[in-house]
Amino acid sequence: MIYLDHAATTPMRSEILEVMHPYFSERFGNPSSLHSYGLDARAAIERAREQIAQAIGATPPEIVFTSGGTESDNMALRGVLQGGRRGKGHIITSAIEHPAVLETCKSLERLGHEVTYVSVSRDGHINPTEVEEAIRDDTRLISIMHANNEIGSIQPVAAVGAIAASHGIYMHTDAVQSVGKIPVNVNDLNVHMLSISSHKIYGPKGVGCLYVRKGTKLSPLIFGGGHERGLRSGTENVSGIVGFGEAMRLAVNDFADNKRIKRLRDTLIDAVLREIPYTRLNGGKESRLPNNANFSFSYIEGESLVLRLSAKGIAGSTGSACSSKKLEPSHVLLAIGLDPVDAHGSLRLTLGRGTTDADVQRVAEVLPGIVDGLRQMSPLFACQDESHAKRE
């Protein structure tokens, strides 16, 4: 099986499972306990906190462990809007955010808060000037993802963060897709909060963190014993946190491999665009994650394409894993200007550390025939062929 869905999740590395294993059995203590078992578990958590902080230019106390990217996004948005200053507030975000941000914004709107959704270019990039123009007296948070999960477009977060700072507004970025693939430093990005998920960087599922800059005022979502600086009560997932810390350490050490992955991605993009007519690369080739290739194939359904690829031993997706079972076209592809029909014909292929030249060659060999076969069954393609023949 050729796995090209690393944006959805990544296989856990054996080295990570090895460091986690003792914390399932021998070193099982509750990190809040004062005896040796508890102290051992607490020390393991703090080591992981240091590993993650070091990787993103933060300090250990600024790392708050969560269950993953979705909780981290909720903690950032709800924590600012529902805490601190009283009254309703205003958020600025983009039209192509992950559902973890967009659905949270919709929920906050139902509570009386207001949200401005800035547009994106055809390549999927926001304009910082549009963000600044959207700022109001009651704007309390700007949340712009670092890189898009569907088309891989990298956003000018540092520029937006500087704008937020000049207006005294909190800045959050969802960096779930970018960490481990491009440089991520919280100081360079000018952010107060940053979300990370372990399973996107070959670590365990069910664990992540929110970077919270010192002095940032948040209201907790979960109340109890006051764990994680009082922001996330509940006994910590020790084994998961240990694995997350190791995943971050390894991601930093293996960062150079992204050059190889980018070369493979470019080879794949060039082959697909060369061999398959009526095909569009969604998002520009520049300012894009090194492992992301997203295509729209006119006149076919993306779901059928994914199923036929799977039958050939190739795993891809039609877009975000969180939205893959929905019938609606991708909100990201609609936002960059695709019509609903072409948006339904999308394919996201995301490469990883295990992807080889042979894998890319195999996809380039198989994909044209699958697309052509699906188009031969499509009444839309038949109409297109008839129209083209009449013009000639």
C-alpha positions, 0 to 999 in steps of 0.5 A: 500500500502506498500511503499518501494521506499524511495530512490526515494522520501519520504512522507512529514511528517505532522509536516513539512507541518504544519510549512510550511503552514503559508509561503504559505499565511499569511507570504508570504513576499519576503525575499529581501524586507525591510518591516516587511513581508520581514524581517519575511521571511528572518528570517525564511530562516536564521533559516532554514540555521542554522538548516541545518548547525548545522546538518552537522557541517557547519556554516550558511553562508556555506549553499547555497539553491538550487532547489535540489540535481541535481542543487547542483551537477551542481553548484559544478561541473560547478562552479569549472570547469567554474569559477576561473582558466582559461583553461580546467580542469580535474575531477575525479569521479566514474563510479557509480555516480548519473546521476546528476553528470555523465551527468554534466561530459559528458556536461563538456567533450563536452566543452573540459574538461577531466574526469577520471571515477574510477572503483568500486569493486563488492561490489560497493566501490571505492579504494582511491588509484585509485583516487590518481593515477588518479590525474594530474597537471590540476585536479581541482575537485574530486567528489565521492558520499557519498552513492550510490542511487541504491545499497547503497554502502557507499564510503570512502569519508573521505579518498578521501577528505584527498587525495584531500586536500593533493594535493590542489584539491577541493572535492565534495560529493553527500550526497543526499542518506546518509543524515538522514541515516548515520552520515554526518559531512563536517569536518569529510568527508574533503569536500569543497562541499556537496549536499543535497535534502529535499525530501529524508528526508521527506521534500518538493520537489523542494528544497535542498542545496549545502554546500560550505566551506568558501574560495571555489571559484565557478562561479554561474550558475544563474545570477540576483540579487545576492541571496545566496552569489551571487551563486544562484540568484532568489527569495528564495522558503521560504516555501520549505526552512522552510520545509527543515530546519524542515526536517533536524532537525527531521532527527537528532532527529530521527536518532536512528530509523535507527537501527530498519530500518537496522534490518528490512532490514537485515530480508528482505535480509535474507528471499529473499536470502533464499527463491528465488534461482538464486538471488544475493544481489547487494552490500555488506551487510557491508558499506551499507545504513541501508535502502537499499536492491538491488537484481538481479533475474536471468531470469526475467525482473525487470520492470515486477517484479515491476509491479506485486509487485505494483498489490499486493500493494507493491511499489519498483523500478528497480533502480534510479527513474531518470533512471527508464524509460530508457531501458538500464541496470543500469550503476551501476550494469554493473560497479560492474560486472553484465552482461546486462541480470542480470542487467535488472532483478534488484529490489531495495527495500528501507525502511523508518520510516513507514516500519513495521515488517508486511510489510517486512513479506508481501514482503517475502511472496509475492515475491517468487511466483511473481519471480517464475511466471515470470521465468515460462514464461521466455525462458531463465529460460526454457533453464537453466532448460533443461541444469541443467537436462542434467547435472544431 
